[in-house]
Amino acid sequence: MKVLPLLTVAGIFALGASGGMSAPPVPLRATHGVVKTIHTGPSAAGLAFAARTGFLYVTNIFGDNISVINPRTRLVVDTVPLVGGNICAHPFGLGYDKKHNIIYVACQQFTAATAIDAGTNTPIGDPIEVGSSPFGIAYDERNGDVYIAIAHDNVVTVVDGGTRRVIDHIPVGEAPFGIAYDGRRGFLYVTNSQSDTVSIIDGATNEVVGTVPVAPGQPAGLAPMGVAYDGRNDTIYVANFGGSTVSVIDARTRELVSEVFVGGGPFGIALNERDGNIYVPTFFDGTVDVIDGNTNLDVESIPVGPSPVWAAADPRTGHVWVTHGDAVSELAAR
């Protein structure tokens, strides 16, 4: 197997180094706080919930493993080791196939993804060869396939959810990173971190049907990373690491409708379907900014700890979990 240069979180941050850092507006009120912080492993990164158990899965980049947390007890109930070495190491992205109850893990240093049985928390078969430096993962509920953004190859790899075999490679922009699923249309939205664009893939045909600049007319270097789709307002939200902004894109017209200034280095982004708000970890400020999904205004900045990376909302409780350092913190309304 070809050994690739390590493309870590720190390496990705360099993509946006030229962008300006702008502070968010002073929040009007503090409505959320940290409920619990749980140590997981070295460089906690990606997050995904398993629908059947409600458990939270956390990738530990330099631990080469996955922590499994029971949100009800707030305890790590299992640790899933990966193959490691030059096969499947330094995991980052996670995605959940709810039909088959499988967690997919992107082994971003090399060329593989690992499927984990969420019922037993054990890897299934051999790692799947998907391409160089896989990151974001999304599951298409219509066709049952898994889509993985492959940063080094500038493609999105499609894995058949039933056979766990690669069935397609879809060319997108440069260094694709984040990926989100639009259940209304069956589309996938992919951030291209070095093209400053979002590619739109039709899951029915596996073809790119549109490309949207995250900030038309602005200088390059915005480095879009995390992406989320809000079906209630039919809107795509994109975290621009290099611009300290979140792009708000109308999914119907595929046009930029707003830019929300947040803290320094917005990386991941998560929709909380319970309150309709968007949660944005800001790496340089050590906070999670909250964007009101109705007004698209930054209404709150929650301190969580050094270098927050990713966020995910618990569909059962509406609590938001965010990775930072070697831990994950649970946020809840006060």
Disulfide bonds with the S-S distance in Angstrom:
Cys88-Cys107 1.66
